[in-house]
């Protein structure tokens, strides 16, 4: 029999978007990157799309798109962010699925429940919405229907599997300990454990309503070794562990995709090594994906599952509602009794959101249930919001009622987002994940009130007040709501900072917000701010006067500072370059009577270096030697220059072959100064050249193999 291998990566980040601006604000712990999505994209998602494979001399001989060879799912909210902020990596993911579909007839990509909610704890309505929106998002991005769907934390019960089957999902993936019993077609059910179940085949789970769904149980020991035992430190060891004792059938593993590069640096290179071994059919093993394997080997044996179970909680799904002992955060003495009131208050809110929507939707939509179910098309970007309203709203609605309709849909979306599993996963309610969940609840409460629903905030807070933080005694849920969550709601005065500080924002996508369009107009000596909210089609205006103001806990201070810092860095570099042009010709005689250059050169050093690297201006060897030591003592300036030189060098690499000689000079000179630059994007650009062999020196400097002529 054949031997097949399937490596699955579950790629997911907690939804980090601000519910008003529809984008991610700065997260200090992700420094030097703007936020954790950006940081993990740099450390993991990007490297997996261009994974380095080395030849025998340690030179890069191939860039492997691992997404074309591994099974994977991406959270829809993460892909939405990536489409905006990391389009190259995003396209590499889509291309990986296209390549696998052409090779196997089944794509590598699986869908994932939309907000990563724990499905056994969700209502029937929420189960269907999480699945429907996920399917719509998947179709929009990958251009096909999903065959499989990843359940958050693999948390499962039979109603969840029934919901998947209703949506046309053929299979899902579970942990081996979630299997309760199995039987072949002629036998009786026999109890199994995570150690005794055969994970090399799919199983059929028969459902109460007469349907069935296939389930793959992943290999537990090998998956744990990847996630927790540093198996990715060596590609050969990874291959041997994957293929040892596999005599026939499917060896399938499933871990967080972030294991490959974020949790374990260069883990993507170990995976690229495995890909190459499988492409060569070493040991008779071939790479496949779940859809292709299921088509060739339909499930024959049946399985019973442990309901209300998951992979990451030994107590079922208690981690997302009680202090069960499962937590992550590094504080062994902390308790998580806050989990129960957090879930209770969100359930309380969702009850009123659902009740209000069901009463109000009939005033706006032809079919309120259908409109809510298909709202995922708008979230995925496959249908314009105005066109969606034209299709679903009752004819003749005025502008105010259409805005009201948008707010009802957004209210449901925000309430659903608050149930993202991450809010309960870690060890304190004052962490960023629960605070984000409560922020979406804040937005849902506002929308509930603005659409004529009941004011239930007082009751919500009474329940939330029972939650106690471990970090500070005075931080119960009510205090966090008042001091840290509600102040996240942006004021018009705070938003006015952006067009006033960054007047060219409308022409620069990175300065714009997906959720709001801001415009300042001055007439008759008065300045008016106009805010157009893209998710509700609502316009608000106010007169702007006086100095800029931020509330005590405003996150906009950090965002404005981050944006200003990026602009100021370039402005300071330009000024430094101008100063250095005057000083540069005098440097050969500078040391006469002075010893080494002193502090008076400090502001000119970035400009001196930049002019030498990119403008062809001279820099005496003695000054070069001095700067190597100066950068060692001034790491902040060094890191700034390294980042800016990398950006300019990447632009030069994308302009090859015309810039090849100049790029060689930049790399050589930057190394002479001790600048440590990871030329990752430049390597990718050069490797993509069909004739890179003509650039021998450049390839050698970048660590790339030179193909034979």
Secondary structure, 3 states (H helix, E strand, C coil): CCEEEEEEEEECCCCCECCCCCCECCCHHHCCCCCHHHHHHHHHHHHHHCEEEECCCCCEEEEECHHHCCEEEECHHHHHHHHHHCHHHHHHHHHHHHHHHHHHCCCCEEEECCCCECHHHCCHHHHHHHHHHHHHHHHHHHCCCCCEEECHHHCECHHHHHHHHHCCCCEEEECHHHEEEEECCCCCCEECCCCCCCCCCCEEEECCCCCEEEEEECCHHHHHHHHHCCHHHCHHHHHHHHHCCCCCEEEEEEEEHHHECCCECCHHHHHHHHHHHHHCCHHHEEECCHHHHHHHCCCCCEEEECCCECCCCCCCCHHHCCCCCCCCCCCCCCCCCHHHHHHHHHHHHHHHHHHHHHHHHHHCECCHHHHHHHCHHHHHCCCCHHHHHHHHECCCCCHHHHHHHHHHHHHHHHHHHCCECHHHHCCCCCCHHHHHHHHHHHHHHHHHHHCCCCCCHHHHHHHHCCCECCCCCCCEHHHHHHHHHHHHCCCHHHHHHHHHHCCCHHHCHHHCCCCEEEEEEEECCEEEEEEEECCCCEEEEEEECCCCCCCCCCCHHHHHHHHHHHHHHHHHHHHHHHHHHHHHCCHHHCCCCCCCCCHHHHHHHHHHHHHHHHCCCCCCHHHHHHHHHHHHHCHHHHHHHHHHHHHHHHHHHCCCCCCHHHHHHHHHHHHHCCCCCCCHHHHHHHHCCCCHHHCHHHHHHCCECCCCC
